[in-house]
Structures are given as structure tokens and as C-alpha cells.
């Protein structure tokens, strides 16, 4: 597939490495410009691009940037994407970094907030995955130590595309429900950072509390 990645931090960089390794065509962009991605491009064969260009003809777009930067993405960002494209949101709300976001503080799931700003349905995945595991811990299907990734979203076709993509790079997936249930995999929930297989991930999702943990609240008005 043709995949566009917006963000070249730890998650974005390692997804670039893994997706190119299994044969996908990847374009990657960051906020500093394509010239800053030369080393990653030489290592992986990915194409450095501007944010505006990275989604052109993409079948999957990964948004993996600080949450506070999401509203600054260009209007009409997805105009040139392929028909039926899917958007993966890997982001988390960290108030110490992102500042006070009232809707999220009041209980709106983080990925629902992202979806509203990007103007397209999103699939939440990889937000609680250790970046190093993306390249260090892929396993073949059926391996007893294969890790599982929770995947939440409303668009069943997009979710299926994302789950198949994750399987292809060496991880199981667990359907975590619709996007309104995606709070179950937000920071400080039982599944966040869990390095386990599908059964343990399923149990952890069920054990989550909808109350935002104190460590991930801003505790103040802006």
C-alpha cells in the first residue's frame, strides 16, 4: 500500500522503518521540512515530503504528532488521498505538553477530538505501544509471544484495513470498539503500555475506568 506518515518522532520513525521493511511505499513528513528527514529516508527508502504532499494518493495516513499540533494541520489536508483511505491516530493527550484542552478534560475521548479537527474518521492504534517494540518485537502470526495492539474506530472498513496492516508488520490486534470507547486505551489505563497478547489486552480493555486519572488532567483553567 501507499502510506503517508505525518510525524517522524519515535513512533512515526519506527513505523516508517517497519512498514518499508515489509514492502509498503511510505512518504513521511514532519514540521521542520523534508530536508530534515534525509537520514531516515536513506535508511528506509521512504520519501521525504511536505505535510501537504504526504497524503497524496495515500491509502493509509498516520497522524503521529503532539496533540496540541493537530489543529495546526492544513485545512483540506486529505483532499488528495486515495478513495476509501484510512487515518490512524497514535496520539495521546499529555496536559504537561499539550496544555489545557477543555473538551478532553470534560470527558471527550482523545481520538474523537482529533477526528473533529482533521475532519475525517480516525482509527486509534499504537498510542500505548512502546516505540522500540515496533521494530524489536514483531513476531509471525501464531507465535506465543506475539504482542497485541488495541484498535478502536467507527469505520469498520478502515478498522479492518488498519488491523490487517498491523498483522502484516508482526502484531496481533484486538477490536477495542468504536471511537467513543477509545478512552479504554488512553494513558494510564490498564492496557496502556501493556506488552501482552490478545487475551490480556482484551481483559485490560474491559477493566478500564472512564474517569480520567489525576496524572493526566491539567487541573487548571487556561
C-alpha positions as CSV (number, residue, x, y, z in Angstrom):
1,X,0.0,0.0,0.0
2,X,0.9,3.6,-0.2
3,X,1.2,5.1,3.3
4,X,1.7,8.7,4.4
5,X,3.1,9.4,7.9
6,X,2.8,12.8,9.5
7,X,5.3,12.9,12.2
8,X,8.8,11.5,12.4
9,X,9.3,11.1,16.1
10,X,9.8,7.8,17.8
11,X,6.5,6.2,16.8
12,X,6.5,7.8,13.3
13,X,10.1,6.9,12.6
14,X,9.8,3.3,13.7
15,X,6.5,2.8,11.8
16,X,8.4,4.2,8.8
17,X,11.1,1.6,9.4
18,X,8.8,-1.3,9.8
19,X,6.3,-0.5,7.1
20,X,9.1,-0.1,4.5
21,X,10.7,-3.3,5.7
22,X,7.6,-5.3,4.7
23,X,7.3,-3.6,1.3
24,X,4.9,-0.7,1.6
25,X,5.6,2.6,-0.2
26,X,6.0,5.2,2.6
27,X,6.1,9.0,2.5
28,X,7.0,10.8,5.7
29,X,6.7,14.4,6.8
30,X,7.4,16.5,9.8
31,X,7.0,20.1,10.9
32,X,10.6,21.0,10.0
33,X,10.6,20.1,6.4
34,X,11.7,17.2,4.1
35,X,15.4,18.2,4.2
36,X,15.5,17.2,7.9
37,X,14.4,13.6,7.0
38,X,17.4,12.7,4.8
39,X,18.8,10.2,7.2
40,X,15.5,8.4,7.8
41,X,14.9,8.3,4.0
42,X,18.4,6.9,3.3
43,X,17.9,4.3,6.0
44,X,14.5,3.1,4.9
45,X,13.8,4.1,1.3
46,X,10.9,6.3,2.4
47,X,10.2,9.5,0.5
48,X,10.6,12.8,2.5
49,X,7.6,15.1,1.8
50,X,5.8,18.2,3.0
51,X,2.8,17.7,5.2
52,X,0.6,18.9,2.2
53,X,2.2,16.3,-0.1
54,X,2.5,13.3,2.2
55,X,-1.1,12.2,1.8
56,X,-1.3,12.4,-2.0
57,X,-2.8,9.0,-3.2
58,X,-2.2,7.5,0.3
59,X,-4.4,4.6,1.2
60,X,-3.4,4.9,4.9
61,X,-2.4,8.1,6.6
62,X,-0.8,8.0,10.1
63,X,-1.1,11.1,12.3
64,X,1.6,10.8,15.0
65,X,2.4,14.3,16.2
66,X,1.9,16.1,19.6
67,X,-1.8,16.5,20.2
68,X,-1.5,20.3,20.5
69,X,-0.2,20.4,16.9
70,X,-3.3,18.7,15.4
71,X,-5.3,21.9,15.0
72,X,-2.4,23.4,13.0
73,X,-2.6,20.7,10.3
74,X,-3.5,22.3,6.9
75,X,-7.2,22.7,6.0
76,X,-8.2,20.2,3.3
77,X,-5.2,18.0,4.2
78,X,-6.8,14.8,2.9
79,X,-8.1,16.2,-0.4
80,X,-5.6,14.2,-2.5
81,X,-5.8,10.9,-0.6
82,X,-6.9,7.7,-2.3
83,X,-10.6,6.7,-2.3
84,X,-11.5,4.9,0.9
85,X,-8.3,5.9,2.8
86,X,-7.9,5.2,6.5
87,X,-6.4,7.5,9.1
88,X,-4.5,6.1,12.1
89,X,-4.3,8.3,15.1
90,X,-1.5,7.4,17.5
91,X,-1.8,10.5,19.7
92,X,-2.3,11.0,23.4
93,X,-3.3,14.0,25.5
94,X,-0.4,14.9,27.9
95,X,-1.5,18.1,29.6
96,X,2.0,19.0,30.7
97,X,3.0,19.1,27.0
98,X,-0.3,20.0,25.3
99,X,-1.8,22.5,27.7
100,X,-5.4,22.6,28.8
101,X,-7.9,21.1,26.3
102,X,-11.3,21.6,27.8
103,X,-13.3,19.1,25.7
104,X,-10.9,16.3,26.7
105,X,-10.8,17.4,30.3
106,X,-14.6,17.1,30.2
107,X,-14.5,13.5,29.0
108,X,-14.4,13.7,25.2
109,X,-12.2,10.7,24.0
110,X,-8.9,12.0,22.8
111,X,-9.2,10.5,19.3
112,X,-12.7,11.9,18.9
113,X,-11.1,15.3,19.5
114,X,-8.5,14.5,16.8
115,X,-11.2,13.3,14.4
116,X,-13.1,16.6,14.8
117,X,-10.0,18.6,14.0
118,X,-8.8,16.6,11.0
119,X,-12.3,16.3,9.5
120,X,-12.2,12.5,8.8
121,X,-12.9,9.4,10.7
122,X,-9.8,8.0,12.6
123,X,-8.7,4.7,13.9
124,X,-6.9,4.8,17.2
125,X,-3.9,2.5,17.3
126,X,-0.3,2.4,18.6
127,X,-1.0,5.2,21.2
128,X,0.1,2.9,24.0
129,X,2.8,0.9,22.2
130,X,6.4,1.3,23.1
131,X,8.1,2.8,20.0
132,X,11.1,0.4,20.3
133,X,8.7,-2.6,20.2
134,X,7.6,-1.7,16.7
135,X,11.0,-2.7,15.3
136,X,12.3,-5.0,18.0
137,X,9.3,-7.3,18.8
138,X,7.4,-8.2,15.6
139,X,6.5,-11.9,15.6
140,X,4.9,-14.2,13.0
141,X,1.3,-15.0,13.3
142,X,0.6,-17.6,15.9
143,X,3.8,-17.0,17.9
144,X,3.1,-17.4,21.6
145,X,4.9,-14.2,22.4
146,X,3.3,-12.1,19.8
147,X,2.1,-8.7,21.2
148,X,-1.4,-7.4,20.6
149,X,-2.4,-3.8,19.8
150,X,-5.9,-2.5,20.6
151,X,-7.6,-0.8,17.7
152,X,-10.7,1.5,18.1
153,X,-12.8,3.2,15.4
154,X,-16.2,3.6,13.9
155,X,-15.4,2.9,10.3
156,X,-15.4,-0.8,10.0
157,X,-13.7,-0.9,6.6
158,X,-10.9,1.4,7.8
159,X,-10.5,-0.5,11.0
160,X,-10.2,-3.8,9.0
161,X,-7.5,-2.1,6.8
162,X,-5.6,-1.0,9.9
163,X,-5.8,-4.4,11.6
164,X,-4.6,-6.1,8.5
165,X,-1.7,-3.7,8.3
166,X,-0.7,-4.2,11.9
167,X,-0.9,-8.0,11.4
168,X,1.4,-7.7,8.4
169,X,4.1,-5.9,10.5
170,X,4.1,-8.6,13.1
171,X,1.4,-7.9,15.8
172,X,-2.0,-9.2,16.7
173,X,-4.9,-6.8,17.2
174,X,-7.9,-6.6,19.5
175,X,-11.0,-4.7,18.4
176,X,-11.5,-2.1,21.1
177,X,-14.9,-1.0,19.8
178,X,-16.0,2.3,18.4
179,X,-14.2,5.6,18.9
180,X,-16.4,6.6,21.8
181,X,-14.9,3.5,23.6
182,X,-11.3,4.6,22.8
183,X,-10.9,6.1,26.3
184,X,-10.2,2.5,27.3
185,X,-6.7,2.7,25.8
186,X,-5.8,6.3,26.8
187,X,-2.8,7.0,29.1
188,X,-2.8,5.3,32.5
189,X,-5.5,2.7,31.6
190,X,-4.6,-0.9,32.2
191,X,-3.9,-1.6,28.5
192,X,-1.7,1.5,28.0
193,X,1.9,0.2,27.6
194,X,0.8,-3.4,28.1
195,X,3.2,-5.8,26.5
196,X,1.0,-8.8,26.2
197,X,-1.1,-10.9,23.8
198,X,-4.7,-10.6,22.7
199,X,-6.3,-12.3,25.7
200,X,-4.5,-10.0,28.2
201,X,-5.3,-6.9,26.1
202,X,-8.9,-7.8,25.9
203,X,-9.1,-8.2,29.7
204,X,-7.3,-4.9,30.2
205,X,-9.7,-3.0,28.0
206,X,-12.6,-4.4,30.0
207,X,-11.0,-3.3,33.3
208,X,-10.6,0.4,32.3
209,X,-12.3,3.2,34.2
210,X,-13.9,6.1,32.3
211,X,-12.7,8.5,34.9
212,X,-9.6,10.4,33.6
213,X,-6.7,9.7,36.0
214,X,-5.4,12.6,38.0
215,X,-1.9,12.3,36.5
216,X,-3.4,13.1,33.1
217,X,-5.6,16.0,34.0
218,X,-4.5,19.6,33.6
219,X,-6.1,20.6,37.0
220,X,-6.5,24.2,35.9
221,X,-8.2,26.5,33.5
222,X,-6.1,28.1,30.8
